[in-house]
Amino acid sequence: MNHRANATIAILIVLIAISLILAGGVFYFLQKERVKTSELQVQLEDINTRLKSTENNLDDSRKRSSGLILRIS
């Protein structure tokens, strides 16, 4: 019986070790994804800022173009 109890304890220890390793791996990959998400959020904000600037430049160009067309006519 003592041998059986030792085997059960050894199996439990191995299973606990495996679960801790898996939990550590999941935590590591979760942290990597958080960093990646943060970097992508910064890139998205930069792109949105540049998009608004480009839209403003386009509106200015359209106004100038309309003004020039009216001057020519």
C-alpha positions as CSV (number, residue, x, y, z in Angstrom):
1,M,0.0,0.0,0.0
2,N,2.9,2.3,0.8
3,H,4.3,1.8,-2.7
4,R,0.9,2.6,-4.2
5,A,0.6,5.8,-2.2
6,N,4.1,6.9,-3.3
7,A,3.2,6.3,-6.9
8,T,0.0,8.3,-6.6
9,I,1.9,11.2,-4.9
10,A,4.6,11.1,-7.7
11,I,1.8,11.2,-10.4
12,L,0.2,14.1,-8.6
13,I,3.5,16.0,-8.4
14,V,4.1,15.4,-12.1
15,L,0.6,16.6,-13.0
16,I,1.0,19.7,-10.8
17,A,4.4,20.5,-12.4
18,I,2.9,20.1,-15.9
19,S,-0.1,22.4,-15.0
20,L,2.3,25.0,-13.6
21,I,4.4,24.9,-16.8
22,L,1.3,25.2,-18.9
23,A,0.1,28.1,-16.8
24,G,3.4,29.8,-17.1
25,G,3.4,29.4,-20.9
26,V,-0.1,30.8,-21.1
27,F,0.9,33.8,-19.0
28,Y,4.0,34.4,-21.2
29,F,2.0,34.4,-24.4
30,L,-0.7,36.5,-22.8
31,Q,1.9,39.1,-21.9
32,K,3.3,39.0,-25.5
33,E,-0.2,39.6,-26.9
34,R,-0.8,42.5,-24.5
35,V,2.5,44.1,-25.7
36,K,1.5,43.5,-29.3
37,T,-2.0,44.9,-28.8
38,S,-0.4,48.0,-27.2
39,E,1.9,48.5,-30.1
40,L,-0.9,48.1,-32.6
41,Q,-3.0,50.6,-30.7
42,V,-0.2,53.2,-31.0
43,Q,0.1,52.5,-34.7
44,L,-3.7,52.8,-35.1
45,E,-3.7,56.2,-33.4
46,D,-0.9,57.3,-35.6
47,I,-2.7,56.2,-38.7
48,N,-5.9,57.9,-37.6
49,T,-4.0,61.1,-37.0
50,R,-2.4,61.0,-40.4
51,L,-5.7,60.1,-42.0
52,K,-7.3,63.2,-40.5
53,S,-4.4,65.3,-41.6
54,T,-4.7,63.9,-45.2
55,E,-8.5,64.6,-45.2
56,N,-7.9,68.2,-44.1
57,N,-5.3,68.6,-46.9
58,L,-7.7,67.1,-49.4
59,D,-10.5,69.5,-48.2
60,D,-8.0,72.5,-48.6
61,S,-7.0,71.3,-52.0
62,R,-10.6,71.0,-53.1
63,K,-11.4,74.5,-51.8
64,R,-8.4,75.9,-53.7
65,S,-9.3,74.0,-56.8
66,S,-12.9,75.3,-56.7
67,G,-11.6,78.9,-56.1
68,L,-9.2,78.6,-59.1
69,I,-12.0,77.2,-61.3
70,L,-14.2,80.1,-60.3
71,R,-11.4,82.6,-61.1
72,I,-10.8,81.0,-64.5
73,S,-14.4,81.0,-65.5
